[in-house]
Amino acid sequence: MRPRLEDLPEEFPVFPLSGALLLPGGRLPLNIFEPRYLALVEDALAAGRMFGMVQPDKRLARGDTGPGLYRIGCLGRISSFDETDDGRYLINLTGLARFTIVEEVEMCRGYRRVRGAFSGFAADLHEAKAPLPFERGMLLAALRRYFARAGAEANWDAIAEMADGELVVSLAMACPFDAEEKQALLEARDEAERARALLALLEINAFEDGHDDDDDEPKAS
């Protein structure tokens, strides 16, 4: 059951992670082992299970609490978790709604916290059902070219069974686009705009030589 807008917290922890994209309705697996983020997960499990994912913005100067952050992230809820014998948490974080960072508030147990605003993102709390703004075959053709260029295999049977909205969210989160491209997908105005942006990125990346994105690789935490 999806929460209501009024059920979302005003202040919450954030996990800054470059290259990691969480979208409303998507599910992001995370392997948590750094002490401050173990503390974040423990505290989240004790209080609503929610925290935000946000990317560092390399254009911004580093502050007292860490790297500068993009203003828009996505709040998620821990939908499943497992504690390993060596003290790690393996969690699945399900995207709820995007937020704008109003301000950063006092850190807690080493992890960062923000005051967030969800105004303008109420539609994120509703299940994505909008059809693609173009023929589905166009997206699949671009995806085939993209995977061929990358030398990757895809589960086409599983892809064929996905609804349009689920397919866009899954591909946007799973494809290894660079941090700026991931942010553009997150900040898309609506489902149709995100689908168009995804199609464009697949087509561009299928024909380019690649991106020099070593600095944007997600770092395990």
Secondary structure, DSSP 8 states (H G I E B T S, - for coil): ----GGGS-SEEEEEE-TT----TT-EEEEEE-SHHHHHHHHHHHHTTTEEEEE-B-TTS--BTTBS-B-SEEEEEEEEEEEE-TTS-EEEEEEEEEEEEEEEEEEEETTEEEEEEE-TT-GGGGS------SS-HHHHHHHHHHHHHHHT----HHHHHHS-HHHHHHHHHHHS---HHHHHHHHT-SSHHHHHHHHHHHHHHHHHS-----GGGS----
